[in-house]
Amino acid sequence: MAILKKHDFVEINYTGRTKDDNAIFDTTEEDVAKKEGVYDKSSHYHPAVICLGENMMLKAVEDWLIGKETGKEYQIEVKAEDAFGKKNAKLLQMIPLNKFRQQNIQPVPGLQLNIDGMFGVVKTVGGGRCYVDFNHPLAGKDLVYSINIKRIIEDDSEKLKSFLELHFHMHDAQVELKEGKAIVKSKHDMPKEALEELKKIAGILVPGIKDIEFAKIE
């Protein structure tokens, strides 16, 4: 067993639920998703690797994990104000139905929308108006996480690969590390700006990597 410290890369399995109704909103485990009826075939179910203290999960969860032991299972409760915040009344808005008609949208309760760059959920429709909630879907909810701490990641190439999956959604990335230089290969493009951002972040989180080169797999 090992004790988790800030900036450790840690492999975990977890399941997040809303406390009031025990409904799953996120899980890394395929069997749990299938059992609870929330399985999504487009999702990638596998243990997550996070760097503690870098807000790759909720800050409250990462802070709580520091000092815990590998090889153990824990349960943590996170209050709404430490999770996705309390409900903001200003983000509950009445919108004229004609604004939806202009975009050929037929609003019904439960419909998820993106209006002027804001994500919202239709609550009610009537009287020529539509009541839309632009709060985060988990705003105002206390959460409960079940977390299994598997191990601390020591290998620099594995750290970088996990970072690419989490932040750039490059699930097919291959990483080779030679004398401090990482060569990243993927079937997907990586824009120059993204590569420069990756170099900056990786240089801080994974000091053993001094430079990164990207090569697309044809």
C-alpha positions as CSV (number, residue, x, y, z in Angstrom):
1,M,0.0,0.0,0.0
2,A,1.0,3.6,-0.6
3,I,-0.2,6.9,0.6
4,L,-1.5,9.4,-2.0
5,K,0.2,12.8,-2.3
6,K,-0.6,15.9,-4.3
7,H,0.5,15.7,-7.9
8,D,0.5,11.8,-7.8
9,F,-1.0,10.2,-10.9
10,V,-3.5,7.7,-9.5
11,E,-5.5,5.0,-11.2
12,I,-9.0,4.6,-9.8
13,N,-12.4,3.1,-10.5
14,Y,-15.3,5.2,-9.3
15,T,-19.1,5.6,-9.5
16,G,-20.8,8.9,-8.8
17,R,-24.4,9.0,-7.7
18,T,-26.9,11.8,-6.6
19,K,-27.6,11.4,-2.9
20,D,-31.3,12.1,-3.0
21,D,-32.3,9.3,-5.5
22,N,-29.1,7.2,-5.7
23,A,-29.0,7.7,-9.5
24,I,-25.7,7.2,-11.3
25,F,-24.4,10.1,-13.3
26,D,-20.9,8.8,-14.0
27,T,-19.0,5.5,-13.7
28,T,-15.8,3.9,-15.0
29,E,-17.2,0.4,-14.6
30,E,-19.0,-1.2,-17.5
31,D,-20.7,-3.9,-15.4
32,V,-22.1,-1.3,-13.0
33,A,-23.4,0.8,-15.9
34,K,-25.2,-2.3,-17.4
35,K,-26.6,-3.4,-14.0
36,E,-28.0,0.1,-13.3
37,G,-29.4,0.6,-16.8
38,V,-27.2,3.6,-17.7
39,Y,-24.8,1.8,-20.1
40,D,-23.7,3.9,-23.2
41,K,-22.0,1.9,-25.9
42,S,-20.2,5.1,-27.1
43,S,-18.5,5.5,-23.7
44,H,-15.1,4.2,-22.8
45,Y,-15.4,2.2,-19.6
46,H,-12.0,1.7,-17.9
47,P,-10.2,2.9,-14.8
48,A,-9.5,6.6,-14.8
49,V,-6.1,8.1,-14.2
50,I,-6.1,11.5,-12.5
51,C,-3.4,13.8,-11.2
52,L,-4.3,14.9,-7.7
53,G,-4.5,18.6,-7.3
54,E,-5.0,19.4,-11.0
55,N,-8.9,19.4,-10.9
56,M,-9.3,16.4,-13.2
57,M,-12.2,15.5,-11.0
58,L,-14.1,17.7,-8.6
59,K,-11.6,19.6,-6.4
60,A,-13.4,18.4,-3.2
61,V,-12.9,14.8,-4.3
62,E,-9.2,15.2,-5.2
63,D,-8.5,17.0,-2.0
64,W,-10.2,14.3,0.0
65,L,-8.2,11.5,-1.7
66,I,-4.8,13.0,-0.6
67,G,-3.6,11.0,2.3
68,K,-5.7,7.9,1.4
69,E,-4.2,4.4,0.7
70,T,-3.9,2.4,-2.5
71,G,-5.7,-0.9,-2.6
72,K,-8.7,0.3,-0.6
73,E,-12.3,1.3,-1.4
74,Y,-13.7,4.6,0.0
75,Q,-17.0,6.4,-0.1
76,I,-17.2,10.2,0.0
77,E,-20.1,12.6,0.2
78,V,-19.8,15.9,-1.6
79,K,-22.2,18.8,-0.7
80,A,-23.8,20.7,-3.6
81,E,-21.8,23.8,-2.9
82,D,-18.5,21.8,-3.3
83,A,-19.7,20.0,-6.4
84,F,-21.6,21.8,-9.1
85,G,-22.9,24.6,-7.0
86,K,-26.4,25.6,-5.8
87,K,-29.2,26.3,-8.2
88,N,-29.0,29.9,-9.6
89,A,-32.5,31.4,-10.1
90,K,-31.1,33.7,-12.8
91,L,-30.3,30.7,-14.9
92,L,-34.0,29.7,-15.0
93,Q,-35.4,31.6,-17.9
94,M,-38.7,32.0,-19.8
95,I,-38.1,32.0,-23.6
96,P,-40.7,32.8,-26.3
97,L,-41.7,29.8,-28.4
98,N,-41.1,31.8,-31.6
99,K,-37.4,31.8,-30.9
100,F,-37.5,28.0,-31.1
101,R,-39.7,28.0,-34.2
102,Q,-37.1,30.2,-36.0
103,Q,-34.6,27.3,-35.6
104,N,-37.2,24.6,-36.4
105,I,-37.1,23.3,-32.9
106,Q,-40.2,21.8,-31.2
107,P,-39.5,22.1,-27.5
108,V,-40.9,19.5,-25.1
109,P,-40.1,18.9,-21.4
110,G,-36.8,17.1,-21.0
111,L,-35.4,18.3,-24.3
112,Q,-31.7,19.4,-24.0
113,L,-30.8,22.5,-25.9
114,N,-27.8,24.7,-26.7
115,I,-29.1,28.3,-27.0
116,D,-26.6,31.1,-27.7
117,G,-23.8,28.9,-26.4
118,M,-25.6,27.9,-23.2
119,F,-26.7,24.4,-22.4
120,G,-30.2,24.1,-21.0
121,V,-33.0,21.6,-20.3
122,V,-36.7,22.4,-21.2
123,K,-38.8,22.2,-18.0
124,T,-42.3,23.3,-19.2
125,V,-44.0,24.5,-22.3
126,G,-47.2,26.6,-22.5
127,G,-48.8,30.0,-23.1
128,G,-46.4,30.8,-26.0
129,R,-43.4,30.4,-23.7
130,C,-40.9,27.8,-22.7
131,Y,-39.3,27.5,-19.3
132,V,-35.6,26.5,-19.6
133,D,-33.2,25.6,-16.9
134,F,-29.6,26.6,-17.8
135,N,-28.1,25.4,-14.5
136,H,-25.7,22.4,-14.6
137,P,-27.8,19.2,-14.5
138,L,-26.2,18.4,-11.1
139,A,-26.5,21.9,-9.6
140,G,-28.1,21.9,-6.2
141,K,-27.5,18.1,-5.7
142,D,-25.4,16.5,-3.0
143,L,-23.3,13.7,-4.5
144,V,-21.8,10.4,-3.3
145,Y,-18.7,8.8,-4.9
146,S,-17.6,5.2,-4.4
147,I,-13.9,5.1,-5.2
148,N,-11.5,2.1,-5.5
149,I,-7.9,3.3,-5.5
150,K,-6.0,0.8,-7.6
151,R,-2.4,2.2,-7.8
152,I,-0.1,5.2,-8.2
153,I,1.3,5.5,-11.8
154,E,5.1,5.8,-11.8
155,D,5.8,5.4,-15.6
156,D,6.1,8.8,-17.4
157,S,4.8,7.5,-20.7
158,E,1.7,6.0,-19.0
159,K,1.1,9.4,-17.2
160,L,1.2,11.2,-20.6
161,K,-1.1,8.6,-22.3
162,S,-3.7,9.0,-19.5
163,F,-3.5,12.8,-19.8
164,L,-4.1,12.6,-23.6
165,E,-7.2,10.4,-23.0
166,L,-8.7,12.7,-20.4
167,H,-8.0,16.1,-21.9
168,F,-7.8,15.4,-25.6
169,H,-10.0,12.3,-25.9
170,M,-7.2,10.5,-27.7
171,H,-8.1,7.0,-26.7
172,D,-5.9,5.4,-29.4
173,A,-2.7,7.4,-28.5
174,Q,0.6,5.6,-28.5
175,V,3.4,7.1,-26.4
176,E,7.1,6.3,-26.8
177,L,9.6,7.9,-24.4
178,K,13.3,8.2,-25.2
179,E,15.8,10.2,-23.1
180,G,13.1,12.7,-22.0
181,K,11.5,13.1,-25.4
182,A,8.0,11.7,-25.9
183,I,6.7,10.7,-29.3
184,V,2.9,10.7,-29.5
185,K,1.2,8.8,-32.3
186,S,-2.5,8.8,-33.1
187,K,-4.9,8.4,-36.0
188,H,-6.4,11.7,-35.0
189,D,-4.9,15.1,-35.8
190,M,-3.4,17.3,-33.0
191,P,-3.5,21.0,-33.9
192,K,-0.2,23.0,-33.3
193,E,-1.9,25.0,-30.6
194,A,-3.0,21.8,-28.8
195,L,0.5,20.4,-29.0
196,E,2.0,23.5,-27.5
197,E,-0.6,23.5,-24.7
198,L,0.2,19.8,-24.1
199,K,4.0,20.6,-23.9
200,K,3.4,23.3,-21.3
201,I,1.1,21.2,-19.1
202,A,3.1,18.0,-19.4
203,G,6.3,19.8,-18.6
204,I,4.8,20.8,-15.2
205,L,3.0,17.6,-14.3
206,V,5.5,15.1,-15.7
207,P,9.0,16.7,-15.2
208,G,10.7,13.7,-16.8
209,I,9.3,14.7,-20.2
210,K,11.3,17.5,-21.7
211,D,9.8,17.6,-25.2
212,I,6.9,16.1,-27.1
213,E,6.7,15.3,-30.8
214,F,3.4,14.3,-32.6
215,A,3.1,11.9,-35.5
216,K,-0.2,11.0,-37.2
217,I,-0.8,7.3,-37.9
218,E,-2.1,7.0,-41.5
